[in-house]
Amino acid sequence: MTRRLRIAQWTWIVCEGCERLVHSEPFDRLRAGCLPDGAVVVRDNIIRSSLLVPTGDAAYPEVFVKRYKPGGLRERFKYLLLPSKARAEWRSL
């Protein structure tokens, strides 16, 4: 089961039980536009960045984060009608 969390301008889709991680220090740094200490960039292109982020949590020592970069006005309008790339990918897992 997943939950959708809205924090500032970010929308997080997380597995149930992982909600607390989004409020931890590494994710505060991500929201500030900084790379958290120990994070590894797996992939970075014009569409998205993929990262492995250490959490400091014993149950979930590191998490895989995909950050989709905002497109132009046309892209944003399209996703009012259709699921976003992130949502479509999450559903296919």
Number of C-alpha atoms within 10 A of each C-alpha: 6 13 12 12 13 9 11 7 7 10 11 17 17 17 11 11 11 15 16 10 18 18 11 13 14 21 19 15 13 15 15 10 9 11 17 19 12 12 16 14 14 12 11 12 9 9 11 15 15 16 20 17 21 18 21 13 11 7 9 11 10 17 14 14 16 16 17 15 11 11 11 8 8 8 11 13 11 11 11 9 8 11 12 15 13 13 11 11 10 12 9 6 5
